[in-house]
């Protein structure tokens, strides 16, 4: 993670200008009591009314100058913090995007959303308005103490003692708040996760009549979040009155002590009035300390949470000088590949070679490792043993962008973005794909029929994750997206499971007509793989059988059993 100071250093001139405006505004503030002193001593006591208009005009000009410099101070701080906040969010998002799939397998989406949004906002706030006030409090207090010291150095020890007391209380409060904010930040992520999961899976919740259970689960996290915020409030309420009491007590104390000095003839009445005004200028920083400490603690806790994300690095690393092929033909080779996740063996000694333009069918029971082959091919994970190569080059040596841009994948879990159908199809070539290609891909995926019946056709906006479309419709749009990409390698991971037999047959005809495209078809249905050049049947992560459709039927093994389970009853009826 980049140090926050490195972000600040990038915009140092913004902060320098803002602080210069702040110092100027504070200097103008310090002039008010001195003018008041002259009005009291020279006008009211000395009777010199001639200088009163000039002094009043000076007060007006100081007020105007204070407003102008105050505006530029706040605007510049806001602009700098906005730029830094945007860059921090971009860097964090890019870092998350660069993490390997194993990280996302153990991290909740809601937690990441909380880090990218809420925690960055807390730091943004600390570098903007809160940071500005902290600097202003320091400069303001130092200036006030200096001016008070020039008027009466002995009395200045009184406000100094009050300030030291408030500073000590602020440090104690910050330490207590820091622990609370750690828990608040964590619970905020949990609450976001629960809400995000329930809203995304609302159909499942309703289908199983789990509304009451999910509401109770949400309320338990909501109660925990509420309790933590009450703990925060109790801490503030316990210490904040100290700052308020001091801010009220200080001017009164200075009035009494200064009055005694006037009675002894050691201070004139104008200096007393100026001194009391300066003491009032000490009160607002003391009142701000509680609030500033609160927000600063929140930002510190958020930074710790973000730092933990940066501690994670991708286990899939691209070489400094990766190989970049001039052209990808589509040859795929798995050479004695073994793969495990957290000690669980997924694939064991898998070997096959798929020549350009050929088709490989992969079958097997759920959990046999079929989808892991796709993940290794796209290099979402790296092998434990053996190698995966494209065009005879190990994928570990290839550029990641080239690997993934040359493979079109129709995933088992179809994901559609909350966007138009056109944008969802052209995702693979967002900038270059003309509408004719989109329509052609949809037609080959048997999707054009239902799309063109919609009122806005390809401009129809689908809901989040394709809400509003049937499972078969989503699958066909996903297939159209893969076909529109025109990649040399096409992978279909159980991509026709939600389609009727007739639609699947039409799509299979389209796939068979794709010449020059290497196809890897993962399926549970025999109909999806029967025309493949080779079929491998996985069992417990190993290749149990391999061959063509006819060869595997002749072996009367696992493939044959699957065939009979799917077609046996129909064969008996026909006989």
Secondary structure as GFF3:
##gff-version 3
##sequence-region A 1 575
A	DSSP	alpha_helix	4	10	.	.	.	ID=ss1
A	DSSP	alpha_helix	12	38	.	.	.	ID=ss2
A	DSSP	pi_helix	39	45	.	.	.	ID=ss3
A	DSSP	three_ten_helix	49	51	.	.	.	ID=ss4
A	DSSP	alpha_helix	52	97	.	.	.	ID=ss5
A	DSSP	alpha_helix	101	105	.	.	.	ID=ss6
A	DSSP	alpha_helix	109	114	.	.	.	ID=ss7
A	DSSP	pi_helix	115	119	.	.	.	ID=ss8
A	DSSP	alpha_helix	120	127	.	.	.	ID=ss9
A	DSSP	alpha_helix	129	151	.	.	.	ID=ss10
A	DSSP	alpha_helix	156	200	.	.	.	ID=ss11
A	DSSP	alpha_helix	202	207	.	.	.	ID=ss12
A	DSSP	alpha_helix	211	263	.	.	.	ID=ss13
A	DSSP	alpha_helix	269	310	.	.	.	ID=ss14
A	DSSP	beta_strand	332	341	.	.	.	ID=ss15
A	DSSP	beta_strand	344	354	.	.	.	ID=ss16
A	DSSP	beta_strand	359	364	.	.	.	ID=ss17
A	DSSP	alpha_helix	370	377	.	.	.	ID=ss18
A	DSSP	beta_strand	385	390	.	.	.	ID=ss19
A	DSSP	beta_strand	393	394	.	.	.	ID=ss20
A	DSSP	alpha_helix	400	405	.	.	.	ID=ss21
A	DSSP	beta_strand	407	410	.	.	.	ID=ss22
A	DSSP	alpha_helix	421	425	.	.	.	ID=ss23
A	DSSP	three_ten_helix	426	429	.	.	.	ID=ss24
A	DSSP	alpha_helix	435	444	.	.	.	ID=ss25
A	DSSP	alpha_helix	448	451	.	.	.	ID=ss26
A	DSSP	three_ten_helix	457	459	.	.	.	ID=ss27
A	DSSP	three_ten_helix	464	466	.	.	.	ID=ss28
A	DSSP	alpha_helix	471	485	.	.	.	ID=ss29
A	DSSP	beta_strand	489	493	.	.	.	ID=ss30
A	DSSP	alpha_helix	501	512	.	.	.	ID=ss31
A	DSSP	beta_strand	518	522	.	.	.	ID=ss32
A	DSSP	alpha_helix	526	529	.	.	.	ID=ss33
A	DSSP	beta_strand	534	539	.	.	.	ID=ss34
A	DSSP	beta_strand	542	547	.	.	.	ID=ss35
A	DSSP	alpha_helix	549	555	.	.	.	ID=ss36
A	DSSP	alpha_helix	558	574	.	.	.	ID=ss37
###
